[in-house]
Amino acid sequence: MELIQVTKEMYATAKRIDKATRTIYTLALAKAETEKIYRIELAKEMIKLRESGVQATLIPDISRGNTAFLRFERDLARDTYNSANASLKGLQTEASLLQTISKYHEVL
């Protein structure tokens, strides 16, 4: 790999890391927001079931079932965030590899 090509690849990777960082920030906000919404709605559902006289031992299971869609949204947001984080780590590894190749070219 020629030094010019390595430098271009390093620049492209740096751009991708920058974009990924901004995307991860947005995904982190979405993750936190969906967690908040799920927790609030789960608590409301538990209170509603408690007030309607549902047996106390059944309330957690029924309330989780009634808020399953929100839990799905929460889990999806969490896994999307984790996936983006893993991709960012891959880009950082790629950048490190390109830096190593660049240093190797400097030695030659």
BELVEN-V613344 format. One record per helix or strand of 2 or more residues. SS is the DSSP state (hx for helix, st for strand). FROM is the first residue (numbers start at 1). TO is the last residue. Records with the same first field share a line. If there is no record, write none. Layout:
SS=FROM-TO ; FROM-TO
This chain:
hx=3-51 ; 56-66 ; 68-107
